[in-house]
Amino acid sequence: MRKGLFSKLIVTFSVIIAVSFVIVASFLSYWFDSYSFNQRKQDLLKETQFLGPAAVKYIEGDISSEKLEDTIGSIAGYLSADIWLVDSYGYVFAVSREDDKALIGNQLLTTELEELRAGGNIEKKGDYNGYFEMPVHTFEVPVFDGDTFQCVIIMHTSMADIKGPLESVFEIIWLSALLAIILSSVVIYFVSQRVLIKPLQEINYAADRIAKGEVDKRVVIKAKDEIGELAESFNSMADALEEVENKRREFISNVSHEIRSPITSIKGFIGGILDGVVPKEKHNYYLTIAYEEIQRLTRLVNDLLDLSAIESGQFRLRIEEVDINEIIRQTVIRFEPKVMKRKVKVDVLLQGEKLMVAGDKDRLTQVITNLLDNSMKYVPVSGNINIKTVIKGSKAVVTIFNDGPHIPEAEIKNIWDRFYKADKARSSKVSTGLGLSIVRSILTQLGEDVWVENKEPKGVVFTFTLKMV
């Protein structure tokens, strides 16, 4: 977990946050840089309003060169810039710095004069054709007297002077971004650990323990988010697994008991015969009992194989059009010896002569046989069994009623379980406890319903549906 999901989360979120802050910091740096240069241009343009008229007066001879130099010098000092004045032909006629006086009388502007005469300002960045050793920001502004182009004011400002104040701003921006990235990564680390990683580790640990057989393990996560829902789903799954495990153990215990009982009886009877303990005249009697135990063991194994095949989906039903009424008639006839022996009255009330449904004839015969056999086990001597078929919509409804004792309400939901016997004392020798489980499995595979109800004042009725054709 720590090397997988956790590290991926930290790296992913850290990269996203880092990229976001770098973009923001870059935007702020660009914005401050642009703002600084725009502000500088505004300051320069503002001062040209004072310097322009002075230059025009000098050109017209209204002020002396000394007066012009004083004006240029004071404005240059205020702006921290080098100022050159160039006439309409591109020749320098005044400068603000003593070191630049050698430029006076030299033509600096040629190709740019056309744009300046049109009233446009020119902005440059660089060493101004190699004149300056350090990069400068150059701003050229034309001066007009009415509509007449008189001269050009050229102002050079060192890039270091402009960007110097910005460096501290840039440092603050990038340092803040770096601290924000580190802080965000730390917060993501601890939040991911607490909110995501630790709960997942707890679920993973519980899952590992359950996989090793500790089906009672659960996770305790009280979060109200998706992780909490995952924990609840995991606990629900664990509850289901524990129930399945308990049923598996109970199933193995029941199978062991059901198989051991007849084997013990068979072993005892045959052993007694072989050892001479049982008299010869009793051999047939005890061999008959052993044979009956073998028959019961055979029924148990066959029922287990059938149930396993049906529930695993390996047993394929052969769906065809069958007469459920005829199946009921034939099944009742086969039970005639038992019916006569217990003096049970069986009433059969069928809807029509034929009632055609979709199903597997052999398996439906098994369903009727198992339900009727179950009724025979619990109906009292000289009791009543009623079998009825009716049509409800597109379904045929089959009911099998016996007037035996009620099934306790707490046990009704368990009667479909394997090896469950409502009356173990009465049925342990004649029932495998799998008949009703097979009934439900067959009908479920057919996509039909089956249920049981207690009737007043006494009796139990089993009901199932079949699709008519």
C-alpha positions as CSV (number, residue, x, y, z in Angstrom):
1,M,0.0,0.0,0.0
2,R,2.8,2.4,1.0
3,K,4.7,1.7,-2.2
4,G,1.7,1.6,-4.4
5,L,-1.4,3.7,-4.0
6,F,0.0,6.0,-1.4
7,S,3.2,7.0,-3.3
8,K,1.1,7.4,-6.5
9,L,-1.3,9.7,-4.7
10,I,1.5,11.8,-3.1
11,V,3.4,12.1,-6.4
12,T,0.2,12.8,-8.5
13,F,-1.2,15.5,-6.2
14,S,2.2,17.1,-5.5
15,V,2.8,17.3,-9.3
16,I,-0.6,18.8,-9.8
17,I,-0.2,21.4,-7.0
18,A,3.4,22.2,-8.1
19,V,2.4,22.7,-11.7
20,S,-0.6,24.9,-10.6
21,F,1.6,27.1,-8.3
22,V,4.3,27.4,-11.0
23,I,1.7,28.5,-13.5
24,V,0.3,31.0,-10.9
25,A,3.7,32.3,-10.0
26,S,4.7,32.6,-13.6
27,F,1.5,34.5,-14.4
28,L,2.1,36.9,-11.4
29,S,5.7,37.4,-12.4
30,Y,4.7,38.2,-16.0
31,W,1.9,40.5,-14.7
32,F,4.2,42.4,-12.4
33,D,6.9,42.7,-15.0
34,S,4.3,44.0,-17.6
35,Y,2.8,46.3,-15.0
36,S,6.2,47.7,-14.1
37,F,7.1,48.6,-17.7
38,N,3.7,50.0,-18.3
39,Q,4.0,52.1,-15.2
40,R,7.4,53.2,-16.4
41,K,6.0,54.3,-19.8
42,Q,3.3,56.3,-18.1
43,D,5.8,58.1,-16.0
44,L,7.9,58.9,-19.1
45,L,4.9,60.1,-21.1
46,K,3.9,62.3,-18.2
47,E,7.3,64.0,-18.1
48,T,7.4,64.5,-21.8
49,Q,4.5,67.0,-21.3
50,F,7.0,69.3,-19.6
51,L,10.1,68.4,-21.6
52,G,8.4,68.7,-25.1
53,P,7.4,72.4,-24.8
54,A,10.9,73.2,-23.6
55,A,12.5,71.5,-26.6
56,V,10.2,73.3,-29.0
57,K,11.0,76.7,-27.4
58,Y,14.7,75.9,-27.7
59,I,14.3,75.0,-31.4
60,E,12.4,78.3,-31.9
61,G,15.1,80.2,-30.0
62,D,12.9,81.2,-27.1
63,I,15.2,79.7,-24.4
64,S,18.9,79.2,-24.2
65,S,20.8,75.9,-24.3
66,E,21.7,76.2,-20.6
67,K,18.0,76.5,-19.7
68,L,17.2,73.4,-21.8
69,E,20.1,71.4,-20.3
70,D,18.8,72.4,-16.8
71,T,15.3,71.2,-17.7
72,I,16.6,67.9,-19.2
73,G,18.9,67.3,-16.3
74,S,16.2,67.8,-13.6
75,I,13.8,65.5,-15.4
76,A,16.5,62.9,-16.1
77,G,17.4,62.9,-12.4
78,Y,13.8,62.5,-11.4
79,L,13.2,59.6,-13.8
80,S,16.7,58.1,-13.3
81,A,17.0,58.0,-17.1
82,D,19.3,59.3,-19.8
83,I,17.5,61.7,-22.0
84,W,18.5,62.7,-25.6
85,L,16.7,65.3,-27.8
86,V,16.8,64.6,-31.5
87,D,15.6,67.0,-34.2
88,S,13.2,66.2,-37.0
89,Y,16.1,65.0,-39.1
90,G,17.4,62.6,-36.5
91,Y,20.4,64.7,-35.2
92,V,21.1,64.9,-31.5
93,F,21.0,68.5,-30.2
94,A,20.8,68.0,-26.4
95,V,21.6,65.3,-23.8
96,S,21.1,65.0,-20.1
97,R,24.5,63.4,-19.2
98,E,27.9,65.0,-19.7
99,D,29.3,61.7,-21.0
100,D,26.9,61.7,-23.9
101,K,27.8,65.2,-25.2
102,A,29.9,63.6,-27.9
103,L,26.6,62.5,-29.5
104,I,25.5,66.0,-30.2
105,G,25.4,66.6,-33.9
106,N,25.3,62.9,-34.8
107,Q,22.4,61.5,-36.7
108,L,20.9,58.6,-34.6
109,L,17.5,58.2,-36.2
110,T,16.8,57.4,-39.8
111,T,14.4,54.6,-40.6
112,E,12.4,55.2,-37.4
113,L,11.6,58.8,-38.3
114,E,8.7,57.8,-40.6
115,E,6.9,56.1,-37.7
116,L,7.6,58.9,-35.3
117,R,6.4,61.6,-37.8
118,A,3.1,59.6,-37.9
119,G,2.8,60.1,-34.1
120,G,3.7,56.7,-32.9
121,N,5.9,55.9,-29.9
122,I,8.7,53.4,-30.2
123,E,9.8,51.1,-27.4
124,K,13.0,49.0,-27.4
125,K,14.9,46.8,-25.1
126,G,18.6,46.1,-25.5
127,D,22.0,47.8,-25.7
128,Y,20.7,50.4,-28.3
129,N,22.9,49.3,-31.2
130,G,25.9,48.6,-28.9
131,Y,26.0,52.1,-27.3
132,F,25.3,50.8,-23.7
133,E,27.2,48.1,-22.0
134,M,24.1,47.0,-20.0
135,P,20.6,46.4,-21.4
136,V,18.4,49.4,-21.3
137,H,14.7,50.2,-21.9
138,T,14.4,52.9,-24.6
139,F,11.3,54.9,-25.1
140,E,11.1,57.3,-28.1
141,V,8.3,59.9,-28.1
142,P,7.7,62.4,-30.9
143,V,7.1,66.1,-30.1
144,F,4.7,68.2,-32.2
145,D,3.9,71.9,-32.3
146,G,0.5,71.9,-33.6
147,D,0.7,69.6,-36.6
148,T,4.4,70.2,-37.2
149,F,6.8,67.5,-36.2
150,Q,9.6,69.2,-34.2
151,C,11.8,66.7,-32.5
152,V,12.0,63.4,-30.6
153,I,12.6,62.7,-27.0
154,I,14.7,59.5,-26.4
155,M,14.7,58.2,-22.8
156,H,17.0,55.3,-21.8
157,T,16.4,53.6,-18.5
158,S,18.7,50.8,-17.2
159,M,16.9,47.4,-17.1
160,A,18.5,46.8,-13.8
161,D,16.9,49.9,-12.3
162,I,13.5,48.8,-13.6
163,K,13.7,45.2,-12.6
164,G,15.6,45.7,-9.4
165,P,12.5,46.4,-7.3
166,L,10.8,43.5,-9.0
167,E,13.4,41.0,-7.9
168,S,12.2,41.1,-4.3
169,V,8.6,40.7,-5.5
170,F,9.6,37.7,-7.6
171,E,11.5,36.2,-4.7
172,I,8.4,36.5,-2.5
173,I,6.2,35.0,-5.2
174,W,8.4,32.0,-5.9
175,L,9.2,31.5,-2.3
176,S,5.5,31.5,-1.4
177,A,4.8,29.1,-4.3
178,L,7.6,26.8,-3.0
179,L,6.3,26.9,0.6
180,A,2.8,26.3,-0.6
181,I,3.9,23.3,-2.6
182,I,5.8,21.8,0.4
183,L,2.9,22.6,2.8
184,S,0.4,21.1,0.4
185,S,2.4,18.0,0.0
186,V,2.7,17.6,3.8
187,V,-1.1,18.1,4.2
188,I,-1.8,15.6,1.4
189,Y,0.5,13.1,3.1
190,F,-1.2,13.2,6.5
191,V,-4.7,13.6,5.1
192,S,-4.2,10.7,2.7
193,Q,-2.8,8.6,5.5
194,R,-5.7,9.3,7.8
195,V,-8.6,9.4,5.3
196,L,-7.6,6.9,2.7
197,I,-4.5,4.8,3.3
198,K,-5.0,3.7,6.9
199,P,-8.7,2.7,6.3
200,L,-7.6,0.8,3.2
201,Q,-4.8,-0.9,5.2
202,E,-7.3,-1.9,7.9
203,I,-9.6,-3.3,5.2
204,N,-6.7,-5.1,3.6
205,Y,-5.6,-6.5,6.9
206,A,-9.1,-7.8,7.7
207,A,-9.4,-9.2,4.2
208,D,-6.1,-11.1,4.7
209,R,-7.2,-12.5,8.0
210,I,-10.5,-13.6,6.6
211,A,-8.7,-15.3,3.7
212,K,-6.7,-17.2,6.3
213,G,-9.9,-18.4,8.0
214,E,-10.6,-15.8,10.6
215,V,-14.1,-15.0,9.3
216,D,-15.0,-13.1,12.4
217,K,-12.7,-10.2,11.5
218,R,-14.4,-6.8,10.9
219,V,-13.2,-3.3,10.2
220,V,-14.3,-0.3,12.3
221,I,-14.4,2.8,10.1
222,K,-17.0,5.5,11.0
223,A,-16.4,7.7,8.0
224,K,-19.5,8.9,6.2
225,D,-17.8,9.0,2.8
226,E,-17.0,6.4,0.1
227,I,-14.4,4.7,2.3
228,G,-17.1,4.3,5.0
229,E,-19.5,2.8,2.5
230,L,-16.7,0.5,1.4
231,A,-16.1,-0.6,5.0
232,E,-19.8,-1.2,5.4
233,S,-19.9,-3.3,2.2
234,F,-16.8,-5.2,3.4
235,N,-18.4,-5.9,6.7
236,S,-21.6,-7.1,5.0
237,M,-19.5,-9.3,2.8
238,A,-17.6,-10.6,5.9
239,D,-21.0,-11.4,7.6
240,A,-22.1,-13.3,4.5
241,L,-18.8,-15.2,4.4
242,E,-19.1,-16.0,8.1
243,E,-22.6,-17.3,7.5
244,V,-21.5,-19.3,4.5
245,E,-18.6,-20.7,6.6
246,N,-20.9,-21.6,9.4
247,K,-23.2,-23.3,7.0
248,R,-20.3,-25.1,5.4
249,R,-19.2,-26.4,8.8
250,E,-22.7,-27.4,9.7
251,F,-23.1,-29.1,6.3
252,I,-19.9,-31.1,6.8
253,S,-21.1,-32.0,10.3
254,N,-24.5,-33.1,9.0
255,V,-23.1,-35.1,6.1
256,S,-20.6,-36.8,8.4
257,H,-23.4,-37.6,10.9
258,E,-25.8,-38.8,8.2
259,I,-23.2,-41.0,6.6
260,R,-21.7,-42.3,9.8
261,S,-25.0,-43.4,11.3
262,P,-25.9,-46.0,8.5
263,I,-22.3,-47.0,8.2
264,T,-22.1,-47.7,11.9
265,S,-25.3,-49.7,11.8
266,I,-24.2,-51.7,8.8
267,K,-20.8,-52.3,10.3
268,G,-22.4,-53.5,13.6
269,F,-24.9,-55.8,12.0
270,I,-22.4,-57.4,9.6
271,G,-19.8,-57.6,12.3
272,G,-22.2,-59.4,14.6
273,I,-23.0,-61.9,11.9
274,L,-19.4,-62.5,11.0
275,D,-18.4,-62.9,14.7
276,G,-21.2,-65.3,15.3
277,V,-22.9,-63.1,17.9
278,V,-26.1,-63.0,15.9
279,P,-27.9,-66.3,15.6
280,K,-28.3,-67.8,12.1
281,E,-32.1,-67.5,12.3
282,K,-31.6,-63.7,12.8
283,H,-29.2,-63.2,9.9
284,N,-32.0,-62.3,7.3
285,Y,-33.5,-59.9,9.8
286,Y,-30.3,-57.9,10.4
287,L,-29.3,-58.2,6.8
288,T,-32.6,-56.6,5.8
289,I,-31.9,-53.7,8.2
290,A,-28.4,-53.3,6.8
291,Y,-29.9,-53.3,3.3
292,E,-32.3,-50.6,4.3
293,E,-29.4,-48.5,5.7
294,I,-27.5,-49.0,2.5
295,Q,-30.6,-47.8,0.6
296,R,-30.8,-44.7,2.9
297,L,-27.1,-44.0,2.3
298,T,-27.7,-44.4,-1.5
299,R,-30.6,-41.9,-1.3
300,L,-28.4,-39.5,0.6
301,V,-25.5,-39.7,-1.9
302,N,-27.9,-39.3,-4.8
303,D,-29.6,-36.3,-3.3
304,L,-26.3,-34.7,-2.6
305,L,-25.1,-35.2,-6.1
306,D,-28.4,-33.9,-7.5
307,L,-28.3,-30.8,-5.3
308,S,-24.7,-30.1,-6.1
309,A,-25.3,-30.5,-9.8
310,I,-28.3,-28.2,-9.8
311,E,-26.7,-25.4,-7.7
312,S,-23.4,-25.5,-9.6
313,G,-25.3,-25.1,-12.9
314,Q,-23.9,-28.3,-14.3
315,F,-27.3,-29.9,-14.3
316,R,-29.2,-28.7,-17.4
317,L,-33.0,-28.8,-17.3
318,R,-34.7,-30.1,-20.4
319,I,-37.5,-27.6,-20.7
320,E,-40.5,-28.9,-22.6
321,E,-44.3,-28.8,-22.5
322,V,-45.5,-31.1,-19.8
323,D,-48.9,-31.9,-18.1
324,I,-48.5,-31.1,-14.4
325,N,-51.8,-32.7,-13.7
326,E,-50.6,-36.1,-15.1
327,I,-47.4,-35.8,-13.1
328,I,-49.4,-35.3,-9.9
329,R,-51.7,-38.3,-10.7
330,Q,-48.7,-40.6,-11.4
331,T,-46.9,-39.5,-8.2
332,V,-50.0,-40.0,-6.0
333,I,-50.3,-43.6,-7.5
334,R,-46.7,-44.4,-6.5
335,F,-47.4,-43.3,-3.0
336,E,-50.5,-45.5,-2.7
337,P,-48.7,-48.1,-0.4
338,K,-47.7,-45.5,2.1
339,V,-51.1,-43.9,1.9
340,M,-52.8,-47.2,2.6
341,K,-50.4,-48.0,5.4
342,R,-51.0,-44.8,7.3
343,K,-54.7,-44.6,6.3
344,V,-54.2,-41.1,5.0
345,K,-57.0,-39.5,2.9
346,V,-55.6,-37.9,-0.2
347,D,-57.9,-35.5,-2.1
348,V,-56.7,-34.3,-5.5
349,L,-58.5,-31.4,-7.2
350,L,-57.0,-30.5,-10.6
351,Q,-57.8,-27.6,-12.9
352,G,-59.1,-29.3,-16.1
353,E,-58.1,-32.6,-17.5
354,K,-54.7,-31.3,-18.6
355,L,-52.7,-28.3,-17.4
356,M,-49.7,-27.8,-19.7
357,V,-46.7,-26.0,-18.2
358,A,-43.1,-25.3,-19.2
359,G,-40.7,-27.5,-17.3
360,D,-38.5,-30.6,-17.0
361,K,-40.8,-33.7,-16.6
362,D,-38.4,-35.7,-14.5
363,R,-37.5,-32.8,-12.2
364,L,-41.1,-31.7,-11.7
365,T,-41.8,-35.3,-10.8
366,Q,-39.0,-35.0,-8.2
367,V,-40.5,-31.8,-6.9
368,I,-44.0,-33.3,-6.5
369,T,-42.5,-36.5,-5.0
370,N,-40.4,-34.6,-2.4
371,L,-43.2,-32.3,-1.4
372,L,-45.7,-35.2,-1.1
373,D,-43.1,-37.3,0.8
374,N,-42.6,-34.4,3.2
375,S,-46.3,-34.2,3.8
376,M,-46.5,-38.0,4.4
377,K,-43.8,-37.7,7.1
378,Y,-45.8,-35.1,9.2
379,V,-49.4,-35.8,8.5
380,P,-51.0,-37.8,11.4
381,V,-52.3,-41.3,11.0
382,S,-55.7,-41.1,9.2
383,G,-54.9,-37.5,8.4
384,N,-55.6,-35.5,5.2
385,I,-53.5,-34.4,2.3
386,N,-55.0,-32.1,-0.3
387,I,-53.4,-31.5,-3.7
388,K,-54.7,-28.8,-6.0
389,T,-53.9,-27.0,-9.2
390,V,-55.4,-23.6,-10.2
391,I,-54.7,-21.1,-13.0
392,K,-53.8,-17.5,-12.0
393,G,-53.0,-15.3,-14.9
394,S,-50.2,-16.8,-16.9
395,K,-49.2,-19.1,-14.0
396,A,-50.3,-22.5,-12.8
397,V,-50.3,-22.7,-9.0
398,V,-49.8,-26.0,-7.3
399,T,-50.6,-26.4,-3.6
400,I,-50.0,-29.5,-1.4
401,F,-51.6,-29.3,2.0
402,N,-51.3,-31.7,5.0
403,D,-53.2,-31.3,8.3
404,G,-50.1,-32.0,10.4
405,P,-48.7,-29.7,13.1
406,H,-47.7,-26.2,12.3
407,I,-44.1,-25.3,11.6
408,P,-42.8,-22.9,14.3
409,E,-42.6,-19.4,12.8
410,A,-38.9,-19.2,13.8
411,E,-38.1,-22.3,11.7
412,I,-40.1,-21.6,8.5
413,K,-37.2,-19.8,6.9
414,N,-34.8,-22.7,7.7
415,I,-36.8,-25.6,6.2
416,W,-35.2,-24.9,2.8
417,D,-31.7,-25.4,4.2
418,R,-29.8,-28.6,3.7
419,F,-30.2,-31.3,6.3
420,Y,-32.7,-29.1,8.2
421,K,-35.4,-31.3,9.9
422,A,-38.2,-29.7,11.8
423,D,-38.7,-32.9,13.8
424,K,-35.4,-34.7,14.0
425,A,-36.8,-37.3,16.3
426,R,-39.4,-38.4,13.8
427,S,-37.5,-37.9,10.5
428,S,-33.9,-38.8,11.2
429,K,-34.3,-42.4,10.0
430,V,-36.5,-41.8,6.9
431,S,-35.3,-38.4,5.6
432,T,-32.0,-37.1,4.3
433,G,-33.0,-33.5,5.0
434,L,-32.3,-32.5,1.4
435,G,-35.7,-32.9,-0.2
436,L,-36.9,-29.4,0.3
437,S,-33.5,-27.9,-0.7
438,I,-33.7,-29.9,-4.0
439,V,-37.3,-28.6,-4.5
440,R,-36.3,-25.0,-4.1
441,S,-33.1,-25.4,-6.3
442,I,-35.1,-27.0,-9.2
443,L,-37.9,-24.3,-9.1
444,T,-35.3,-21.5,-8.8
445,Q,-33.5,-22.8,-11.9
446,L,-36.9,-22.8,-13.6
447,G,-37.3,-19.2,-12.5
448,E,-40.4,-20.0,-10.3
449,D,-41.3,-19.4,-6.7
450,V,-42.0,-21.8,-3.9
451,W,-43.2,-21.0,-0.3
452,V,-44.8,-22.5,2.8
453,E,-47.6,-21.3,5.1
454,N,-49.2,-22.5,8.2
455,K,-53.0,-22.8,8.0
456,E,-55.6,-22.4,10.8
457,P,-56.6,-24.2,12.9
458,K,-53.9,-26.7,11.8
459,G,-52.0,-27.8,8.8
460,V,-49.2,-26.7,6.5
461,V,-49.5,-25.9,2.8
462,F,-46.6,-25.8,0.2
463,T,-47.2,-23.7,-2.9
464,F,-45.2,-23.2,-6.1
465,T,-45.8,-21.7,-9.5
466,L,-45.1,-22.8,-13.0
467,K,-45.4,-20.9,-16.3
468,M,-48.2,-22.0,-18.5
469,V,-47.8,-22.7,-22.2
